[in-house]
Amino acid sequence: METILTVNNITKEYIMGEVKVHALRGVSLELHSGEFVVVLGPSGSGKSTLLNIIGGIDKPTAGQVTFGGKNIADASERELTGYRRNAVGFVFQFYNLIPNLTARENIVLATELSENPISPDKLLEDIGLAERGKHFPSQLSGGEQQRVAIARAVGKNPAILLCDEPTGALDYITGIQVLRILKDFNKNYKKAVAIITHNASIGGMGDRVIHFKDGRIDRIVVNDSPIQPEEVNW
């Protein structure tokens, strides 16, 4: 598989009063096109900090993050905006849909900003909400809102989809539906998907499982036969 992003020896430090907090301590890894990666670790282990840096939301204290031959760790704010707009999709635990826009309009808002978007109507069909495109977020269940949030992130046709605890606010059945949509996007569009979670059961879905501990990669496990979302049990 093609390497699309490289993280090389990044560190991240925060100053909290007189205390220096080391969120990341020399992390190096690669993301590949068509790969489904699960990043596991307890709260405070550094995995969300890593996601924010890969996504161009935050910058490392030191080290390089290379995408398209450019070090985004040194990019200007304008360059980072373009990177986030075209190369990266984000899915979070909470849906962050615009309440006065319909489901379809929430998706369109993202696709209109992209250079190579996917059809909003195709996405609504993919997530099983083709008949609910005119509904507002308040008229949708939590699981349906998360599916719209995923379609919004996917609509940009990003090279990388970053998901931070995407099933954290969902029940088991709805969580499985969300994981299936993420897995299908990964399979059908050959995009890199990275899920950040503390739920070890989801790790079985990953082509690779990256275990985080104390701001470092503790170990990486390669799955030759990843399980399907329906086999996840938590």
Buried (B, 14 or more C-beta within 10 A) or exposed (E): EEEBBBBBEBBBBEEEEEEEEBBBBBBEBBBBBBBBBBBBBEEEBBBBBBBBBBBBBBBBBEBBBBBEEEEBBEBEEEEBEBBBBBBBBBBBBEBEBEEEBBBBBBBBBBBEEBEEBBEBEEBBBBBEBEEBBEBBBEEBEBBBBBBBBBBBBBBBBBBBBBBBBBBBBBEEEBBBBBBBBBBBBBEEBEBBBBBBBBBEEBBBBBBBBBBBBBBBBEEEEEBEEBBEBEEBEE
